[in-house]
Amino acid sequence: MALVGTRKKFPLGGDIHSMSLTEIKSNVTSINSMATSLKFENFMYQRQVVKLGLDSEVDQALALVTSGQHTIRIRRTSGTLEQTRYVRLNGEYKCMIAREYLDEMARDSAETNRICESIVSNYKITMEDLDLSMKYLKKQRHRLQQRVVPLLQHREKTMEAHHAFMHFYNIVLKDMDAVTEKLRITNKNLLKRLDSIRQFLKERARSNIMIQAVDFEEQRIRVVQASMRMLELKNLIAVRKAVAARLTLNLEKLKSTLSKELCASQKMNKRLFMTSVHNKHLSSAIEQYREELGRENNEVRANERRHAKNAYEQHRRLWSSTKRGL
């Protein structure tokens, strides 16, 4: 026997599967307080009746008035038939209603605990997937540090570094494409399985054969878990794409910086070449000047020797003539 409008719902309204954990706790607190209030009210009522010592007529009149003010509708399901009757709310029915609410709350609490355990399990699975993703990203970063960064430190290997990065980027894109294809195949298989289940249920319903118990809640939980897994993988792909885009942007910046450095290096090499050419011209000019200066010095020395020789000859002749005159 169950109260009308209480199956799969809280007394304050709302489906348990559409509520948050805070709302569920609030509803549990409200129902517990309601049950406590009903118990206390029934206890005080019975206590007042015993304390006043009412006779049978007054007791019947009071019970009639009290039950007339509190009448509820109770639905009982028996097999395929459903019986509905109205009862007057007295102390016994108050306790029965409180017990019904407590039983319903116990079932809802068990369902909530199961959902919470499922959420915790999914969270643990998500954390494990994130750990694996971080390990994969660390591995890719290590590969990047080993293969690309050493090449970027040498300007003469710019093209080789670019090809290495493109190879690494293509590997990452292939991995992402493989994960996307795997997700697409999984989604397609799930849709096929759902279509087959629907077709099976339709055929069983047409043939008027007793349909066996199908745990739709479990199927829904599996579908939700698969959807969450697909969403996690989609987020993982988005994160990896963002990381790849960020790495691409950083490498493009490094590439532009290296291009500027290469241009500056080419200009510097050109200046050094022009400087070496000017040095060669200057060296040849200095050598030519030295040769001309040497020739001029030789000519001056030759002239000085010739003049000195002429002066010596004149002096010798003059001295000879002077000696003959003596």
Beta strands, then each sheet from edge to edge (+ up, - down):
strand 1: 2-3
strand 2: 71-78
strand 3: 81-88
sheet 1: 1+ 2- 3+
end
